[in-house]
Amino acid sequence: AEWWDLEDMESLRLGKIYPYGRSDFVISAPHVVTFNKTMIDDFNLDSPYDLVNSHTWTLDKMLTMATAVVSDVNHDEEFSGDDDVFGICTSEVSKFNSFLTSCNQPVSRKNYDGRLEIVVKSEKTVKIVEMFADVSLIGGVIHIDALEMYAKHMDKIFGEGRGLFALYDLSFLELLRNYDINYGIVPYPKFDVDQQEYRSQDWGPMWAVPAAIKNPELVGSVVELYSYFSTDTIVPAYYDKVLEGKLSQDLESRKMLHIIFGLIRLVACGENRQIE
């Protein structure tokens, strides 16, 4: 039925088995880039909004901007999360997986006979890794609080105005409501200007039913019912009231959310789907 994401489920199929299901009951949770609008003005940098709209928001541009703002504020020749200013901050390394997706470099795809094959070993992947390796050698460009789960420190650095960019799961944006910061939201960047569209990795959940259930008919009916009603309830409430109403600060961010959720391909498990 139309309330199931059939293309996603087909991409997850292993032989005749669909081990997971996706419907509107499970909310999409793409990774996004937030940026400090005050720092953009202070350093006379290009507006990420304008870059997205002109299709020049690329990985190289983002890393160049991130490099331009770093500052060893306390002059101790080290970069710590307590005082210094960073280019890109986040709480976990998984946020960087989404750059493969945004740069249109899948990890796997189905070949001509429907079998999955690994395709991540490519010249583009090497180039992406090299670009991050180069900037990681420059102190302060990238700060990862890998041991601090749920953005415990990352939101502090960005919230206090000491990070130009922060990599967020949309579900964590509510943390920024604790700070007085002027920020914007944009999708992850493209690989280069030749790439036609922006792409976002969907890290949302999926349905999974244990094989040990005793009443599959009842469970199936409940899952179907939840999915059916979610199309007209959960999705509008989350998108209109939460994302647009509470977590975005300006009209431009709301336009970016339309790009992330509506005008681009959300990618789940390496495959494409068009959100209408």
N, C-alpha and C positions, 0 to 999 in steps of 0.2 A: 504494500500500500504506500501511498505518497508520503506518509509520515515517517517512513524508514529511509535512511540514506543508502539507497541500493548500490550506488557506485562504490561507496566506501566498503560496504559489506562484500561486494564482489572482489575488491582488491584484497580483502582479508581471507578470502576463501582458500582453503587448502584441499585440493581435490573436490570432493562433494560435500565437505564439511565447512560450515560457517561457525568458527569458534567464538566469534564476537558479533555483536550487533550494535548499530548506531541509529539513534532516532532523536527527535527533538527533545526528549526527556533529558538527555545528557547534553549539557551546555558546552558549546565550543569554547576553548580556552587558548587562543593563539598567543604566542609570545609577541610583544610589541617593544618598541623603543620609545622611552620617554626622554625629553630633553629639557634642560633648564633655559627658559626663554631669556632670563636676565643675563646669564652668561653669554648667550648668543649675541645679545646687544653689546655687552661690555667688551667682548673680544672682536666685535665687528665681523662676525661670521655670517655666512649665508643662512637664511631661514630654512630649516628642514621642511617646513610646509611648502615653500616655493620650490625647493629641490624636488620634492615628491611630485608636485604638479607639473614641473617641467621635465619630468622623467630623467633627472640627473642625480637622484638620490642613490648613490652607488656605494659599495663597500669601501672602495679607495677613498671616496669623499668623506665618509664617516670616520675612517681611521685618521685621515689627515686633520680633520677638525678636532678629534679627540687628542691628538698629539699637541695641538696648539695651545691647550689650556692648562696642562699639568703644571703644578707648582709645589715645590718643597717648602711649604710655608714656614716651618720651624728651623729650616737650614741644618738639619741633622744628617743630610745626605742619605736619608732613608724615606720610604713612603709608607706611612701607617694610616689606618683608618680613623685616627683620632684628630688629626690636624690638617692634613694635606689635601690638595685639590687633584681630582682624577679625571681622566678622559671618559672611561667606560667603567661602570661599577655594576656588580651583580652578586648574587648570593650563591650561585652554583654553576658548575661548568656546563650543565645540560643546556643552559640558555644559548651556548655557542653552537649546539647542534643545529639550531634553527637557521643559521647562516647558510648551511648547505641547501636547505629548502629555498630560502629567499634568493639564493644565487642559481636556482634551477639546476642543482646537482643532486639527483636522487641517489639513495643508497642501493635500492634494488628496483627492478621492474620486471614485468612478465614479458617473456620472449614470444616469438611467433606461435609456439605450441602451448602457451599458457603457463609455462613453468617459470618460477622466480629465479632471477639471476642477479648476482651482485655486480653493480656498475659504478660503485663509488670510487674505484681505482681509476682515476682519470687525470688528465693534465689540469683540468679546472680545479679539482680537489687539491692537488699539489700546490697550485697557485694560491688558493684560499688559505691553506695552512701556512704557506710561506709568508703571506701578508700579515697574518696574526703573529707569526714567530718574529718577524722584524720589529713590530711595534712592542711586543712583549719584552724586548731587550731594552726598551726605553722606560725608565722608572716612572710610574704613575699613570701610564696610558691605560692600563687594564688593572682593575682591582677586583679580586674574587675572594669573598669570604666563604670559602668552600666548607668550612666546619660549622658555619652558622646557618642553620636551616630556617626556612620560611622568611627569608629576607630580613633577619633580625638586625643586621648591621647595614645592609645595603640601603634600606630605606632611610637610615640615619644619615649616611653620607650624602645621598641624593637629596633628602629632605632638608638638610642643613645648607644646601646650596654649594656643596663641594664636589659635585660630579656633573659633567656636561651631559652625559648620556647614562641611562640606566636601562638594563634589560629586565623586563617584567613579564610575568604571566598576568593576563588581565585580571585574574581573580585576586591578585595582590595589590592592585592599584588603590584599594581602599586604605592601605597603610599611609598613603600620602596625605590623607585628610587630617592627619595629626600634625602636619607642618604648614607653615606659611610660605609656600613656594609657588612660583609662577611657572607652570610646566605645560608642555604639549605632548601629544601622542602621534607617532608616525609608524608605519610598517617597517619591518626590517628592510635593509637596502637591497637593491638589485646587484648582480655581479658587475655589470657595466651598462653603458647607455644603449648597447645593442640588444640587451634583453628586453623583450616587449612588455612584460607585465610584472607587477609586484606580486610576491607570493608569501603566504604566511603559513607556518607550521601549526596545525591544530593539535594541541596537547590535551584536548578534552577527553573525558572518560568514555567507556563503552559498556554495553550490557554483557554480562557473562553469567550464565546459569549453571550451578554445580550439577554434575552428572548424577549426584546421589539424591536429587529431589524425588519425592514420592508421588507427587501429583502434577505431572507436566501440563495437563490441560488447564488446571487452575493457574499455575505459574504463567503459562503462555497467555491466558486471558488477561491477567493483571498487567503483564508487560505490554501487551497490545493496547490495553485501555490507557495506561499512563502515557504511552507514546502518542496515541490518537489525540488526547486532550492537550498535550503539551504544545502542540503547534500553535494554538490560539491563546495560550495562557502563559506558560513559562518563558517562551522565546520573546514575545513582546514585552513582558514585564522586565526581563533581564536587560534587553537591548535598550528599550525606551526609557525605563525608569532608573535603572542602575547605571548602565554605561553612559548614556547620553545625559541623564538627569543629575547624577551624583559624582561620577568619576571623571568626566571631561569638563574642562574649565572654559572652553571657548568654542566658537562655531567651527574653527579650522580643525580642532581635534575631532569634532563630531563628523566632519567630512572625511577625516582619515579613518574613522571607525567604519564608515560606509565603504571605503576602499577595502579595508581589512576583511569585513564581513560580507560585502556584497558584490564588489566589482572585480575582485581577483579570485584566484583559485585557492581555496583552503586545502591544504594537503594533509591527509591522514594516512599514516603508515606507507608513505611513498607514492600514493596515487593522487589524482586530481579530482576535484568535484567543483562544479560551478554553483554558487549560492544565488538563487533567484531573489 
